[in-house]
Amino acid sequence: MKKKLFAFALAAVLMLSIAACGKTVDTSSKIPTVTELTFCESWDFESGFYTIGSPDTQSNYGALYWSVNFYETLVNYDDGEFVPGLAESWDVSDDGTIYTFKLRQSVKFSDGSDFTSAAVKKSFEAAPVNLGTYNGSYGTLSTLFKEIVCPNDYTVELHLTQPYYGTLKDLTMLVPLAIVNPSMLGDDYTPSDSFRTATHGTGPYMYAGDGDGSTYTFVRNPYYWGEQPDLDSFRVKVIPDNNAKLLALKSGEIDVITGTNNLTYDGYNEMNSTAGFAATTSDAADKTRYIAFNLAHVGFDDLAVRDALARAIDRDTICTNLLSGLESKADSLFPKSYPYCDVDVNVRAYDVEAAKAGLDAAGWLDSDGDGIREKDGVKLSGSMVYMTGNPLTDDLALTVAAQAKEIGIELIPKGGDLMSYYADLYGDFGVALTYTYGLAHDPITSVTNMNPELGADPVSMQAIANLSNPSGLIKTLNSTADENVIRETYRTILTNINDNAIFIPISEAKVFVAYNADKIAAFGFDAIPQYPSAAKVTPK
């Protein structure tokens, strides 16, 4: 149980963050060019800067979020396409088991040492070792390594034990497949203590080594191979309380607040309408808010009940009012722009009367007049578990509960911190108010975790539990190179989720930021907008 909770909690932490695109900022002000900006974060960097989370590094959330500034991957993901990263090109064998990468030359690590195929080999071989029993929690690829061959300094062959359609997507994930300086990994692949005081990557920035537990400075990597970022340096100030973050932005103590875990929608709207400040959202949707049913809970195992609740949730009003128009209504678990997710599903329209009629026909009636329907002596009631930490989520839970109550379903909001929330998911909860993992992991890791044999995610594995052989379906998907099979499997999964109302999509959430418009001309986002990239910021 502890293993499941830790792995799932880390996945959740990775999906909680950031966003951006709104108001035009006047860049004509003659303020001197800014060479350093101050960001903020809830977590510190005391556990160091190695990107792989494990029981020994479970508090390195700060490094995980900010690693895009220091480390790079062989492949990048950009607007639905896989594009070159540290690899200039790649080829795949006909059977889908060998990926051959041609690496960029003249790339160096932040200490000036050369990036070669040896760095890729050692970084990849270190991943499953340092993940240990959590290997596979950040994508399937690291469980399929058979052999990593280096024909020369700038060619790497990745040999897999089986074909895996998610290979390129997994390779875009900084956790756990960022390339690090191999000299900083021991013969047993364990990271050296120097990761606690330095970054060892090829990215645009490196740690200055001045952290005091409160503020950390990052400076340009003098050996960076790509286009030099506009900012000379940036700082990250640790401010756990979100109200304090907003006050710090207003006072000039910090210059940027990134993400929904650091900034409320009210705070976003306030700063977007305050002179001298601006707020913006990412173009890409980062994750989907949705309601997940516990199919083992009596009442919610009835399709008529799930169908009724799907019709009773007023997603348009939620998106317009509660979410301030910053999130768009979701019709499916994943946006159609995601790989393999361009599947048409029948969307249930908001219709309270149809929802009530469906419950009546199924025999769920309010016989005692208490406002809660029952059938065969069972009340149509259950807890609605969710993760606390953002007032918006509390408000959303109350809104969903009120809309459910209107049709005679009692959902009792039960918020909890990270670990208690996931503990609840292994109990007799009714529904969960949750998110998909986020663009870095969606849809492939999310779909893999729908395999009930893995037991990795008690929410995801509800998605296809009603099918005759759900484990076999996912195993076949993860071992085929046939694009037709892959697409048909996604069609089956997404259609099943929709037709059986197993999950109720609510909204597509974007990443957003608020910033000092006197110092920043434009705030851009990484292709995975969850992770703040200082190189995407244009200072005035």
PyMOL commands that set and color helices and strands:
alter all, ss='L'
color gray80, all
select helices_A, chain A and resi 2-14+55-57+61-69+117-134+141-143+167-171+174-177+182-184+193-196+242-251+265-272+303-312+315-322+352-361+391-405+418-425+444-448+460-462+470-477+483-499+534-536
alter helices_A, ss='H'
color red, helices_A
select strands_A, chain A and resi 36-41+75-78+81-84+87-92+98-103+145-152+155-160+205-207+215-220+233-238+256-258+277-293+328-329+374-375+378-379+381-387+410-416+431-435+503-516+520-523+537-539
alter strands_A, ss='S'
color yellow, strands_A
deselect
rebuild
show_as cartoon
